[in-house]
Amino acid sequence: MGEASAPPTGNLWYRIDHALRPWRRANPMARWLVIIGLLITGLFAFLALFPNLVAPYGESQYQYVVGGTEDPEDLDVRCGTEAECEQVPRRIEPSKGFPFGTTAARFDVFSRVVHGARVAFSIVLLSTALAMGIGVPLGLFSGYRGGKLDRVLVTLMDAVYVIPPLLLAIIVAFVLQAYFDPGLASAAVAVGVVYVPQYYRVIRNHTLSVKEEPFVEAARSMGAKPRTIITRYVFFNVVQSVPVIFTLNAADAVLTLAGLGFLGYGVPFPRAEWGLDVSQALSDVVSGFWWTAFFPGLATMLLVAGLTLVGEGLNDIVNPLLRVRGFRGRVARRALPAASGAAASEPGPAPSEGTDTSTPGGIR
Amino acid sequence: MTAAALPHHAAEDGTEIPPILEVRELSVAYGTYRGSLQAVDHVSFDLWPGESLGVVGESGCGKSSMGRGLLQLLPPGAAVGGSVNLDGEELIGVDRRRLRKARGEDIALVFQEPMTRLDPLMRVSDHFVEAIRAHRPRTSKQQARHLAREALAQMGIPPTRVDSYPHEFSGGMRQRIMLALGIVLSPKVIIADEPTTALDVIVEAQILDLLDRMRSDEQVGLLLITHNLGLVAETCDRVAVMYAGRIVEIGPVPEVFAHPEHPYTQGLLRSVISVDTTELSSIDGSPPDLVTPPPACRFAPRCPARFDACDEVDPVLASVGPSHEAACLLHPGSDALASTPVVRPSAGGAA
């Protein structure tokens, strides 16, 4: 009995292998979507984590010490006392020293884009965490309890959902401005509120169907408390849909944040934020200084594309109905030589061969 | 009810053993748009320790509703009335906490369709840990797993498989897991709601054998809900025949099967298909609409032996043999006005 009691930690590789099974069975197209998306997202994540490794200047740095790469913190002090400082030139087009050019405010566009990744990522993470933190428990509770409370919450969430996302974010940002100093946190709240109904609706509807599952009734017949049923039985059956919404929402959140910034309700000025940079560059565009708006815009687009690719790809992989096509094709191809070799003389059972051999192919 | 006729009712020294489960006037009603649907209508019976009582009847006769009603495990909008006395403790009307405690620990319910009764995302051992800890929060995980292994071993499932997921088991194994889950807290009564319906005959035989062993070894009372009369003949001591939410005949299995006294029981037994069957027999019609049931005898519209009084007098259970009762006007005493000592009021009236 003793050795049997050990939890199965030894077969960790098997478990990883098992967890990756949907990935291996997925449509190759879906896998490429995810790979490309992950590469793009990973690149921006790297920029967000280590902006100072890549960016030559700080996010709001307009002067630099000649011939030195000093700590930007005491830049003002040094430039004030010693005369070895030079200002970043205005509106230089992309060149060797300034690969993406510079702006009218003497900022290096490349550094702004790199630092902007950090702002984008932190807001996306904060806001989706907020949306999840409110939407998921509320959906679970409301779906499980049902009744009047459920009705009220559904109506409320639908009412919120009706408002266009950007408009809602602006309203929330506007309200928040009255009480708090604008900053990362208030921008994150403004963006996060938009996505609460999505999590709520998906989780609530899923909960409605899972709570009718026979195993939930079986748990009740064993004397499980409602809390146990929600947290142990319903939650894990419902939570699978969250990652896909998360990646899709994250892409949308980047856009909403940029929109907020563009309109001036996002992160306040000196911070490097792509939407803000594009709005700052509006007057440049007419004068022919294309680079000040182009690069922040490109960064926004790339990150949105990357996150969307991950989301769509994951959706294809997680959803077995979408997965099946790619799976069957591959197994049939793999099984075909073996089948035709074994039963070459017998044309009769050939059509069923593909389905039969799919079982061993699927297990390992 | 004359108890001495059956082995479970008396101890070896001759003293009478009280029943483990005393059900009196149990009613289950569902709210529908057309009005209240009385799925179980004033049902009374006793269950002794170590005894197995089969409940048979057509689909929709309230068998499963009764099983669930005993545990008050009903959908919102349903109501339970009457009295369920388990080993001296009344279960109807107790607070939810006590009821939760009774579920699983005192009465276990084993469902049909074992394929969907286990959470696909939880290991088998986790199911046991959850169930045990719900009742004994102090139990450590190790202890709970130990109990799980023991219960599973009893059901013939090797202890090496406790950490497998439900989908890695066959249907028969899953049903045995469900049974193991049912007995792990050593309940006093097991309600098995068609435990073998989805299983093949060999697994069915195994499951019934297990139920039988538990019953004799641990003196558990077993309520076997099924529509398979053969199953009842083989495994049960007594049988209750339900029709339209009521028990129409109850008695020892050999007695009821050899001399069915209620026309419905006779019809049911005639419909059983065996090797000798040359012509299929059935009861014409279907069970009545329980929102608006027939005014008197509920079986009257389908009854081959019906006479005038059947449309006016509602029959009650009356003794037709040693611990054998039937509710049919063909038998003296079923006329509620004539029968005096029966506690039951003429069913259908206010409880």
Interface residues (C-beta under 8 A of the other chain):
Chain A: M1 A4 S5 P7 P8 G146 G147 E213 P214 F215 E217 A218 A219 R220 S221 M222 G223 A224 K225 T228 R232 Y233 F236 N237
Chain B: L71 L73 P76 R100 K101 A102 R103 G104 E105 A108 L109 F111 E113 T116 R117 L118 D119 P120 L121 M122 E130 A131 A134 H135 Q142 R145 H146 R149 P159 T160 V162 D163 M178 L181
